[in-house]
Amino acid sequence: MPGMGRGVNPRQMKQAMKRMGISQEEMQGVEEVVIRTADKEYVIKEAAVTCVTMQGQKTYQVIGDAEVRSRQVAKEEAPGIPDEDVQLVMSQTGVSKEKAVQVLKECDGQPAEAILKIMSG
């Protein structure tokens, strides 16, 4: 049978894809791709990304090694406490930034409550 045991000719493949209305384009300059699920993040650094367009629909193919992270860890790293609140607690109590953030977390982000807790403790 013709073609058995040999690789596909890239030029013929490209022509066949064009006849079927399929285009393929490699994205340049991709630094990382992040896929988030409810409880995990898949971070693919230096990913090779190809966009395939077929019948008006785009499909992205991502190639690379994924680092899987827990979403809970990501949430803990960025608790949403404004920097102004941290600075206020630090200036009023003289504690370190780490201590101010810790007490603000314990006080649900309330600076006045955090200041009182530090001053009374």
Backbone as CSV, one residue per row, in Angstrom:
resi,resn,N_x,N_y,N_z,CA_x,CA_y,CA_z,C_x,C_y,C_z
1,MET,0.842,-1.180,0.000,0.000,0.000,0.000,0.887,1.243,0.000
2,PRO,0.530,2.232,-0.785,1.332,3.448,-0.824,1.271,4.189,0.513
3,GLY,2.419,4.686,0.921,2.472,5.488,2.141,2.659,4.690,3.412
4,MET,2.569,3.375,3.329,2.720,2.562,4.532,4.177,2.573,4.970
5,GLY,4.414,2.774,6.230,5.759,2.725,6.750,6.536,4.015,6.557
6,ARG,5.930,5.013,5.950,6.618,6.284,5.749,5.843,7.390,6.451
7,GLY,6.548,8.461,6.753,5.906,9.612,7.373,5.055,10.368,6.370
8,VAL,4.171,11.197,6.864,3.309,12.006,6.014,4.107,13.205,5.518
9,ASN,3.979,13.500,4.243,4.643,14.651,3.655,4.006,15.925,4.225
10,PRO,4.775,16.775,4.917,4.212,17.982,5.536,3.530,18.908,4.529
11,ARG,4.071,18.989,3.321,3.480,19.855,2.297,2.105,19.335,1.880
12,GLN,2.004,18.013,1.684,0.716,17.418,1.318,-0.290,17.584,2.453
13,MET,0.186,17.449,3.691,-0.690,17.605,4.851,-1.245,19.029,4.902
14,LYS,-0.384,20.013,4.669,-0.795,21.414,4.692,-1.845,21.679,3.610
15,GLN,-1.629,21.127,2.404,-2.578,21.305,1.301,-3.921,20.656,1.633
16,ALA,-3.886,19.464,2.219,-5.122,18.770,2.586,-5.891,19.566,3.642
17,MET,-5.173,20.119,4.621,-5.824,20.923,5.659,-6.461,22.168,5.051
18,LYS,-5.776,22.782,4.104,-6.300,23.986,3.456,-7.584,23.657,2.695
19,ARG,-7.609,22.516,1.993,-8.807,22.093,1.255,-9.990,21.882,2.193
20,MET,-9.706,21.414,3.411,-10.783,21.163,4.382,-11.143,22.414,5.183
21,GLY,-10.473,23.527,4.910,-10.783,24.773,5.608,-10.177,24.849,6.998
22,ILE,-9.073,24.161,7.190,-8.407,24.160,8.497,-7.131,24.984,8.393
23,SER,-6.981,25.949,9.294,-5.731,26.712,9.328,-5.081,26.525,10.693
24,GLN,-3.780,26.635,10.698,-3.010,26.390,11.920,-1.972,27.492,12.058
25,GLU,-1.884,28.088,13.263,-0.930,29.172,13.486,-0.297,29.013,14.862
26,GLU,1.032,29.034,14.898,1.735,28.936,16.180,1.800,30.325,16.802
27,MET,1.424,30.421,18.083,1.463,31.702,18.791,2.889,31.973,19.253
28,GLN,3.356,33.192,19.045,4.722,33.574,19.401,4.736,34.305,20.747
29,GLY,5.808,34.164,21.494,6.004,34.928,22.724,5.191,34.465,23.921
30,VAL,4.669,33.246,23.902,3.880,32.745,25.032,4.819,32.474,26.203
31,GLU,4.533,33.100,27.354,5.369,32.911,28.540,4.840,31.788,29.424
32,GLU,3.515,31.769,29.631,2.928,30.684,30.412,1.441,30.596,30.117
33,VAL,0.887,29.410,30.373,-0.539,29.160,30.227,-1.027,28.664,31.580
34,VAL,-2.148,29.226,32.064,-2.701,28.820,33.352,-4.119,28.311,33.125
35,ILE,-4.385,27.102,33.609,-5.725,26.521,33.553,-6.183,26.367,34.995
36,ARG,-7.321,26.982,35.330,-7.828,26.930,36.705,-9.081,26.073,36.773
37,THR,-9.079,25.152,37.729,-10.278,24.386,38.045,-10.735,24.842,39.427
38,ALA,-11.763,24.231,39.958,-12.286,24.647,41.259,-11.250,24.532,42.371
39,ASP,-10.387,23.515,42.303,-9.443,23.314,43.404,-7.972,23.261,42.992
40,LYS,-7.681,23.387,41.672,-6.283,23.299,41.229,-5.979,24.329,40.150
41,GLU,-4.691,24.623,40.006,-4.186,25.443,38.910,-3.120,24.632,38.186
42,TYR,-3.207,24.613,36.872,-2.199,23.959,36.049,-1.415,25.081,35.372
43,VAL,-0.143,25.231,35.735,0.692,26.301,35.187,1.715,25.671,34.247
44,ILE,1.652,26.074,32.977,2.554,25.542,31.966,3.448,26.690,31.512
45,LYS,4.700,26.652,31.960,5.653,27.711,31.604,6.326,27.358,30.282
46,GLU,6.668,28.393,29.515,7.316,28.222,28.211,6.541,27.233,27.338
47,ALA,5.227,27.399,27.295,4.366,26.502,26.535,4.447,26.803,25.042
48,ALA,4.327,25.752,24.247,4.186,25.900,22.797,2.687,25.857,22.522
49,VAL,2.135,26.950,21.997,0.691,27.043,21.783,0.416,27.205,20.292
50,THR,-0.472,26.352,19.789,-0.881,26.413,18.390,-2.381,26.642,18.344
51,CYS,-2.807,27.597,17.512,-4.228,27.885,17.336,-4.675,27.233,16.032
52,VAL,-5.649,26.340,16.119,-6.188,25.662,14.949,-7.604,26.188,14.728
53,THR,-7.865,26.723,13.524,-9.192,27.237,13.190,-9.834,26.288,12.193
54,MET,-11.035,25.786,12.555,-11.750,24.842,11.705,-13.232,25.180,11.770
55,GLN,-13.829,25.456,10.626,-15.242,25.801,10.522,-15.600,26.956,11.459
56,GLY,-14.720,27.951,11.534,-14.985,29.136,12.350,-14.731,28.962,13.833
57,GLN,-14.391,27.778,14.261,-14.122,27.515,15.679,-12.620,27.439,15.897
58,LYS,-12.166,28.062,17.003,-10.738,28.022,17.325,-10.487,27.012,18.434
59,THR,-9.434,26.236,18.240,-8.987,25.275,19.238,-7.526,25.576,19.527
60,TYR,-7.182,25.600,20.814,-5.803,25.879,21.197,-5.148,24.595,21.690
61,GLN,-4.007,24.265,21.100,-3.228,23.112,21.526,-2.054,23.633,22.342
62,VAL,-1.920,23.132,23.565,-0.866,23.585,24.470,0.075,22.419,24.740
63,ILE,1.370,22.650,24.509,2.369,21.608,24.736,3.390,22.127,25.736
64,GLY,3.628,21.352,26.791,4.609,21.730,27.804,4.368,20.958,29.084
65,ASP,5.270,21.126,30.038,5.152,20.448,31.325,4.353,21.319,32.286
66,ALA,3.324,20.733,32.894,2.453,21.477,33.803,2.892,21.302,35.247
67,GLU,2.867,22.404,35.972,3.071,22.377,37.420,1.669,22.495,38.019
68,VAL,1.289,21.531,38.842,-0.047,21.528,39.428,0.028,22.128,40.824
69,ARG,-0.811,23.134,41.055,-0.852,23.804,42.359,-2.257,23.712,42.931
70,SER,-2.328,23.705,44.242,-3.621,23.748,44.917,-4.146,25.170,44.856
71,ARG,-5.427,25.350,44.570,-6.011,26.697,44.541,-6.067,27.283,45.941
72,GLN,-6.147,26.452,46.984,-6.202,26.946,48.357,-4.924,27.698,48.698
73,VAL,-3.778,27.183,48.251,-2.499,27.846,48.505,-2.487,29.207,47.830
74,ALA,-2.980,29.275,46.593,-3.002,30.543,45.868,-3.879,31.560,46.590
75,LYS,-4.991,31.115,47.172,-5.880,32.029,47.892,-5.221,32.540,49.165
76,GLU,-4.472,31.682,49.849,-3.822,32.093,51.086,-2.712,33.100,50.827
77,GLU,-2.053,32.984,49.670,-0.969,33.909,49.349,-1.493,35.308,49.068
78,ALA,-2.713,35.434,48.587,-3.307,36.727,48.263,-4.636,36.866,48.996
79,PRO,-4.594,37.159,50.294,-5.818,37.161,51.083,-6.750,38.327,50.807
80,GLY,-6.305,39.346,50.095,-7.180,40.465,49.787,-7.167,41.548,50.846
81,ILE,-6.177,41.571,51.711,-6.061,42.621,52.723,-5.348,43.804,52.076
82,PRO,-6.002,44.965,52.043,-5.383,46.142,51.418,-4.086,46.540,52.116
83,ASP,-3.117,46.977,51.328,-1.820,47.389,51.855,-1.966,48.566,52.818
84,GLU,-2.955,49.443,52.552,-3.169,50.590,53.448,-3.520,50.121,54.860
85,ASP,-4.317,49.052,54.952,-4.696,48.519,56.266,-3.477,47.948,56.985
86,VAL,-2.627,47.258,56.236,-1.409,46.688,56.824,-0.518,47.817,57.336
87,GLN,-0.340,48.860,56.516,0.493,50.000,56.909,-0.078,50.703,58.139
88,LEU,-1.397,50.850,58.201,-2.044,51.501,59.346,-1.776,50.726,60.631
89,VAL,-1.968,49.413,60.581,-1.733,48.576,61.768,-0.262,48.656,62.176
90,MET,0.638,48.624,61.211,2.071,48.705,61.512,2.422,50.046,62.164
91,SER,1.900,51.142,61.624,2.257,52.470,62.151,1.662,52.711,63.534
92,GLN,0.496,52.168,63.804,-0.160,52.394,65.092,0.368,51.488,66.202
93,THR,0.927,50.339,65.818,1.345,49.368,66.840,2.846,49.089,66.851
94,GLY,3.544,49.404,65.762,4.981,49.156,65.702,5.357,47.711,65.421
95,VAL,4.404,46.897,64.979,4.703,45.488,64.690,5.227,45.342,63.260
96,SER,5.780,44.173,62.963,6.288,43.885,61.617,5.120,43.701,60.646
97,LYS,5.439,43.730,59.361,4.416,43.535,58.333,3.772,42.155,58.470
98,GLU,4.605,41.131,58.718,4.093,39.764,58.854,3.093,39.664,60.007
99,LYS,3.440,40.282,61.139,2.562,40.252,62.318,1.269,41.007,62.023
100,ALA,1.372,42.164,61.357,0.183,42.950,61.023,-0.758,42.154,60.123
101,VAL,-0.199,41.484,59.112,-1.016,40.673,58.201,-1.663,39.521,58.954
102,GLN,-0.897,38.863,59.822,-1.416,37.733,60.595,-2.607,38.160,61.452
103,VAL,-2.460,39.274,62.178,-3.537,39.728,63.068,-4.727,40.233,62.249
104,LEU,-4.481,40.883,61.124,-5.590,41.316,60.262,-6.385,40.109,59.754
105,LYS,-5.695,39.017,59.416,-6.396,37.796,58.997,-7.262,37.260,60.130
106,GLU,-6.699,37.262,61.350,-7.440,36.772,62.518,-8.662,37.636,62.805
107,CYS,-8.592,38.915,62.427,-9.682,39.864,62.697,-10.517,40.136,61.446
108,ASP,-10.523,39.204,60.514,-11.306,39.318,59.277,-11.051,40.614,58.522
109,GLY,-9.796,41.089,58.545,-9.419,42.267,57.777,-9.828,43.595,58.380
110,GLN,-10.257,43.603,59.643,-10.692,44.840,60.305,-9.508,45.502,61.007
111,PRO,-8.997,46.640,60.487,-7.803,47.261,61.072,-7.992,47.725,62.517
112,ALA,-9.128,48.320,62.836,-9.347,48.814,64.205,-9.310,47.657,65.198
113,GLU,-9.961,46.573,64.836,-9.986,45.392,65.699,-8.575,44.808,65.849
114,ALA,-7.817,44.793,64.752,-6.447,44.272,64.787,-5.564,45.129,65.692
115,ILE,-5.704,46.451,65.603,-4.915,47.365,66.443,-5.233,47.137,67.913
116,LEU,-6.524,47.038,68.231,-6.929,46.803,69.625,-6.391,45.472,70.134
117,LYS,-6.446,44.452,69.297,-5.965,43.127,69.699,-4.466,43.167,70.005
118,ILE,-3.694,43.836,69.154,-2.242,43.923,69.370,-1.935,44.738,70.619
119,MET,-2.627,45.870,70.797,-2.373,46.756,71.942,-2.746,46.094,73.270
120,SER,-3.779,45.249,73.248,-4.223,44.620,74.497,-3.480,43.318,74.777
121,GLY,-2.747,42.827,73.803,-2.104,41.532,73.979,-0.661,41.662,74.141
